[in-house]
Amino acid sequence: MAAWLGWQIESNWTDPFLFAIYSFVKPLSTAAILVVMYGIITQGNFESPIFTYMYLGNAFYKLFLDTEMFYSCAYFRDESETLEQAQRNKCRLIAAKLNLKPGLKVLDIGCGWGGLARYLAQIADVEVTGVTLSREQHALAVNSIIASGLDNRVTIKLQDYRELSEKFDRIVSVGMFEHVGVGHYGEFFTKVNDLMNDDGIMLLHSIGHMSPPGTASPWLRKYIFPGAYSPALSEVFPAVENNSLWVTDLEFLRVHYATTLRHWHERFEKNRATVAQMYDERFCRMWEFYLISAEMMFRTGSQEVFHMQLARKRDAAPIVRDYVTDVQRTYEMLERDKSI
């Protein structure tokens, strides 16, 4: 029976989210598999996608994110690092790839709670403009920037990036591209091209997958990330090419998000009682399901995170990649010297 059930699922299920869950419970008994998968499939009786990531409130995210409030993949140099250390590693890696110089103007598209904008301004003495569509993110980001004494170098706007018109030397976007939609990739890269100076550099950090184009999980799209989709690179490159942008570097973070999600889940469980008071038991089960299954998608499925460095000129970034490692080492020393 277990073999037949497994064959049916593996042969007929095309939803990568549900398939990742099956991979997680596959070692269990037939009865356990049936109970778990039936429970997942019948969750369609949720009435509305009330709890979506932009409307849950800052207090909720503080319960399981790192202290700087990054809701995106961290960068673990080894498994023993804390979530805070790994998120700092990510900021350092991104800053190195942007090849920053003092005084440059940087745009952060989808800046979240402003953690990356603060880091870039502190580590490289650049001017940063961040844009977000979330009022709660905007309010917290503005307050934290004022508290850090960076309000003369960092500006956070409650604005759509498509409404911007000024030029920037560097552009970065972390965890926002998944919400653009395949049909708007051309529009996204056209706007990036318009906003970037001739010798500018852009760093795109996004979830993707190593398999051909597919469909997003209906459950995930409805209850956790409405409208979200992680692309295959074959869906991204045509839009880049049509905008005459150079892909000057490409890197894949293959298991880092799985480890990030594990940390989030552990922190969530430590504060589960508080979350249940804020919302209810059903919400807690739903969020647990999301965190565990998403970890499995990155650990056993086709999901990954990619860093795509883009430029208008072929030599905008150094032509030898050693600088990425060298600059990270320099920044790590500066963090200690400046107590960043």
C-alpha positions, 0 to 999 in steps of 0.5 A: 500500500505504501509503495502504491501511494508513493508511486501515485504521489510521485507520478501525478503531483506537480505541486512542488510545495506538496511534493516537498511535504511528501518527501518529508513524511515518506519514511512514515507508515502508510496511515501516517502519510495518509493522515498528514497529506489528507490534512494538508490537501483539505486545508482548502477550507480556510475562508480567506488569505487574511494572514499574509506577510505584509499585514501581520505586523512588526511584533509578530516578525520580531518573534522569529526573525533576527535582531535586524529583521531580515525576512530573506535567506541568510548566508551561513559560512558554517552551520554553527553560526547564529542567525544574526551572524549569517544575516550579517554575512549576507549583508557583507556579501551583497555589499562586496558585490556592489563594489561600493565607493564613498558617496555613491547613491544606492537604491534598495528596492523592497528594503523591508525594515531597512537593515541592509540600507543601514549596513551599506551606509555604515560600512561604505559611507554611501547614500541609500534610498530604500523603498517599501510598500508596507506602512509598518516596515516603513515606520520601523525602518525610519525610526531605526535609522533615526536612532542609528544617527543615519538619517542624513545618509539613509532615506526610506520611502513608502513608494513603488519603485516604478514611480522613481525617476532619479538615477543611482550608482548602485541598485540592490533588491533582496527578496522582492523579485519573487513578487514581481510576476513573470509577466512583469519581468521585462518591466522590472528590468527596463526600470532598473536599466532606466534608474541605473547610471551608465557605470552602475551595478545592480545585485538581485537576490531572489528565490529561484529553482533549478528545474524548468518553469512550473507553477507556484504552490496554490496553498503558499500563494493563497495563505502565505505569499499572495502572488509570489512565484520563484522563477526558473533562470530560463524565465529571467534571462530573456528579460535581462537580454531584452534590456541589453544588460550584462550579467557580470556575475551569478552565484547560487545559495543552494542550502542556505535558505533551508538553514535560515528556515530551520532557525526561524522555525526554532525561534517560532516554537520558542514563542509559539504561546505568544503567537497563539495569543496574538492570533490563534491555534490554527494560525500557529499550525499554518505557520509551522506548516509553512516553515517546515515545508519550505525548509524541505523544499530548499533541502530536498526539492528544486528551490535555491537562491540566486545572486545575479549581478547586472551592469550596463557596461561589461567592465562596470564591475572588476573583471577578476572575481577575487574582489568579492572575497577581498572586500568581505574580509575588509568589511569584516575588519571594519565592522569590528573597528567601527562596532557596526 
